[in-house]
Amino acid sequence: MQLIKNGTFIDDQFVTVGDDEALPEGAAIVSLERWQAERETLRARNAPVGVRLKSGQEPSVIAQDLDKLAVVALEFPAYRNGRAYSYARLLRERYGFKGEVRAVGNVLRDQFQFMIRCGFDALEVADNITPEIFAECAGFFTAFYQPAADGKQTVLSLRQRLAARAQAAG
């Protein structure tokens, strides 16, 4: 798998660690179950730590710990399960999470732009995805009717701004 962060392919600094595996010296992503079982130890680490949430695990269970987390990885188990979209928006908009929100699992190219709009800033993608494919898929639409976590202007707000300029000029 490759990692795209903020539109750029990068080397992943995090290691996803199984529940029975030893923690590496560096950055690690653990399951929610391991986070809950070893919370104090993991919070005290000098290396960055992240938590991977499965599709049915809501971010509210880690809300009080977000200040200690560098990454929240949200799992897409199948293309028809989109709960992680809602969870990404909750992390960004309700909980104010400023760390990395990562899409993992069944991350499909036709969903890149929607994932970014919902607040994901990192995507684990298949090895056959190139920078050109990512750029094409992530920039497919240039105007949006719905507000989203990405902060892009909606069509309505752009129209209002243009109308205000025309009124001020005329």
N, C-alpha and C positions, 0 to 999 in steps of 0.2 A: 504494500500500500504506500501511496505517496501522501504528503501533507501539503495542502494549500492554505496559506494564512494571509489574510488581507490581500488576496489576489495573486500572491507570489508562491511558487513552489519552494519549500524550505526543507531542511533536514529536521526531523522530529527530535526534539530534545527530551521528550518524555518516553518512558518505557511503561507499557501497560503490564501490570503485575497481577498474577493470579492470587487467589486468596491464600494458597498454601506456599507461595513462592517467597523467597527472601527479598526484602526491599533493596534496590540498588542504592549506591551512594548518591546518585544524582536524582533528577526529576522523575516522579513516578505517578501513574494514574492507577487508582485502586477501585474496587467495586464499592457500592454503597454498603454492603454487608461488612466488608473489611473496615471501611471508614467508621462505621458505628461500633464495631468491636474494638478498634484500636485508636479511637478518636484522639485521646490525649497524647499518645505517642506520636501519631502522625502530625498533629498540630505543632508539636515541639520540634519537629525536624528542621534542619538548616537548609534542606533542599526543597524546591517547589513540589507541591503535591496537588493532584487533581482527583476528582471522583467521576466514575462512569455510572450514569443512571440508565437502567433498562427502561423500556417503553412504558411500563406501568408504574415507575417510581417517580413521583412528582418532586420538583425542586424544593417544595416547601419543607421537606424533611432535612435539607441541608441549609436552609435559609440563614440560620444563626451562625453558620460556619463559613459563609461565603468570603468573609474577610481573610480567611486563612487559606483559601483555595486559589490556585493559579489557573486551573482548568476545570470546567464541567463538560464532560463528554456525554452527549445525548445520543442514544442508540436508535437507529432506524432498522428494525428487524425485518421489515418487508415494505415494499413500495406502497402498500395500501394502508399502512399504519403511520399517521402523521402527528401523533401526540407530541413528538419532539419539537415540531414547529411551535406549538403553543407553549411548551416548556421554555424554549429559547426566548420567546417574547416575555414570558413571566420573569425569567432571570434578568433580562435587560430593563424592562419597564416597571415591574412591581418591586423587584428586589434590588435594582440598581447595580447589578453585578458588572464590574468593569474588566474582569479577567477574560480569559479565552473561553468561548463557547464553541465546542467542537462537535461536528456531525460525524458519527461513526456508524459502521454497519453497511446497510444497503443504501449507499449514497449514490443517487443516479444523476447523470449529467443533465437531464431535462429539469431537474429540481434545484440546480446550483443557485440560480438567481433568486428563487423563492426562499431558499435557506438563508442567503445573505440578507434578504429583506427582513427576515424574522429575527435577526440578531446573531446568526452564526458568523464567526470571523475566521474559523478554521474548518476545513473539510478533509476527511480522509477519503481519498479517491483511488479507484483502480489504477493499476500500472499503465493501462493503455490510454489514459487521459494525458494529453499534451497541453502545454500552455496555450496553444492556439485553440484547441477544443474548449478549454476552460473559458478563455476570453470570449469566444463566440457564444457559448451557452450562458455565461453570467451577464452578458450585455445585450441579450436578445431584445428585451423591451427597454425603451428609453423614457417612456412616460407612464405614470401610474395613477390610478384613480383612488386607491386605498392608501391611507397612511400606514407606515410600518416602522419597525425598530431601526431601520437603516437611516432614518432622518431625511430621506429624499423628499423633495417637494411633490405634492400631488398636482394633478392637472388643474383642479379647482383653485388651489393656492397660486399657481402660476398665472391663471386667468385673472384672478383678483389683483395680483401684482401688476400685470400688464394694464388692466383697466385703471388702476390708481395712477400709474405713470402717464397714461393718456389723459386722464382728467387733470393732473398737475401741469402737464405741458400745454393743455388747450384751453 
